[in-house]
Amino acid sequence: MHNWWMEILTGYGIFIFLFYVIVYAGMMIKGYHYYKTSTDGFIRKTSLCIIGYLAAFTLSSISSATNIINEWQWVVFGVIIAFYAYCERSALKKEQQPMRTLLSQNKTIHQSTGGSHG
């Protein structure tokens, strides 16, 4: 078998194949989401590169060559997943930043008014 998609389907079965397709599509969708919503230039550019890589791999893996033994491909998928974890942590920090500012302002106001009464 020399078609990547058929190689996974015939070698591992329908359930693994469907899981792989769902994860693969999820990586593309997540890349598009980060590209459209992020204000960080690094995240936007890297997400666009990832989308391009995944789209190119989708088309090129229909060729007459096996990809299952290419170790670099699995490393690239691992780097993509690690990048998405970085994006999620970066977004989480940005969400928590206003809360930290609000809490520090509240603490300052609380201290300047003489603490708690009651």
C-alpha positions as CSV (number, residue, x, y, z in Angstrom):
1,M,0.0,0.0,0.0
2,H,1.5,3.3,-1.0
3,N,-1.2,5.8,-0.1
4,W,-0.8,7.2,3.4
5,W,-4.5,7.4,4.1
6,M,-5.3,3.9,2.8
7,E,-2.2,2.6,4.6
8,I,-3.6,3.7,8.0
9,L,-7.1,2.4,7.1
10,T,-6.0,-1.0,6.0
11,G,-3.2,-1.4,8.5
12,Y,-5.0,-0.2,11.7
13,G,-8.7,-0.4,11.0
14,I,-11.6,2.0,10.6
15,F,-11.7,3.2,14.2
16,I,-8.0,4.2,14.3
17,F,-8.3,5.7,10.9
18,L,-11.3,7.8,11.9
19,F,-9.5,8.9,15.1
20,Y,-6.5,9.9,13.0
21,V,-8.6,11.9,10.6
22,I,-10.4,13.6,13.4
23,V,-7.1,14.6,15.2
24,Y,-5.6,15.7,11.8
25,A,-8.7,17.8,11.0
26,G,-8.6,19.2,14.6
27,M,-5.0,20.3,14.1
28,M,-5.9,22.1,10.9
29,I,-9.0,23.8,12.5
30,K,-7.0,24.8,15.6
31,G,-4.3,26.3,13.4
32,Y,-6.9,28.3,11.5
33,H,-8.4,29.4,14.8
34,Y,-5.1,30.6,16.2
35,Y,-4.3,32.3,12.9
36,K,-7.6,34.3,12.8
37,T,-7.9,35.2,16.5
38,S,-4.3,35.8,17.8
39,T,-2.8,39.2,17.9
40,D,0.7,37.8,18.4
41,G,2.7,37.9,15.2
42,F,4.7,34.8,16.0
43,I,1.6,32.7,16.7
44,R,-0.2,34.0,13.5
45,K,2.8,33.3,11.2
46,T,3.5,29.9,12.8
47,S,-0.1,28.9,12.6
48,L,-0.2,29.8,8.9
49,C,2.9,27.7,8.3
50,I,1.3,24.8,10.1
51,I,-1.9,25.1,8.1
52,G,0.2,25.1,4.9
53,Y,2.3,22.1,6.0
54,L,-0.8,20.0,7.0
55,A,-2.6,20.9,3.7
56,A,0.5,20.1,1.6
57,F,1.0,16.8,3.5
58,T,-2.6,15.9,2.9
59,L,-2.1,16.2,-0.8
60,S,1.4,14.8,-1.0
61,S,0.5,11.7,1.0
62,I,-1.7,10.4,-1.7
63,S,1.5,9.7,-3.7
64,S,3.0,6.3,-4.4
65,A,5.3,6.3,-1.3
66,T,4.9,5.0,2.2
67,N,5.3,7.6,5.0
68,I,4.8,5.3,8.0
69,I,8.6,4.9,8.5
70,N,9.4,8.6,8.2
71,E,10.4,9.5,11.8
72,W,10.6,13.2,11.0
73,Q,6.9,13.3,10.2
74,W,6.0,12.1,13.8
75,V,8.5,14.7,15.2
76,V,6.8,17.4,13.2
77,F,3.3,16.4,14.5
78,G,4.8,16.5,18.0
79,V,6.1,20.0,17.4
80,I,2.7,21.1,16.1
81,I,1.0,19.7,19.2
82,A,3.6,21.4,21.5
83,F,3.1,24.7,19.6
84,Y,-0.7,24.5,20.3
85,A,0.0,23.9,24.0
86,Y,2.2,27.0,23.9
87,C,-0.7,28.9,22.3
88,E,-3.2,27.8,24.9
89,R,-0.8,28.7,27.8
90,S,-0.2,32.1,26.1
91,A,-3.9,32.7,25.8
92,L,-4.5,31.6,29.4
93,K,-1.9,34.1,30.6
94,K,-3.5,36.9,28.7
95,E,-6.9,36.0,30.2
96,Q,-5.4,35.9,33.7
97,Q,-3.5,39.2,33.4
98,P,-6.6,41.5,33.7
99,M,-7.7,39.4,36.7
100,R,-4.3,39.8,38.4
101,T,-4.4,43.6,37.7
102,L,-7.9,43.8,39.2
103,L,-6.9,41.8,42.3
104,S,-3.8,44.0,42.9
105,Q,-5.9,47.1,42.4
106,N,-8.5,45.8,44.8
107,K,-5.8,44.9,47.4
108,T,-4.4,48.5,47.1
109,I,-7.8,50.0,47.6
110,H,-8.5,47.7,50.5
111,Q,-5.2,48.7,52.1
112,S,-5.6,52.4,51.5
113,T,-9.1,52.4,53.1
114,G,-7.8,50.9,56.3
115,G,-8.4,47.2,55.8
116,S,-11.6,45.4,56.6
117,H,-14.0,46.8,59.2
118,G,-16.6,44.8,60.8
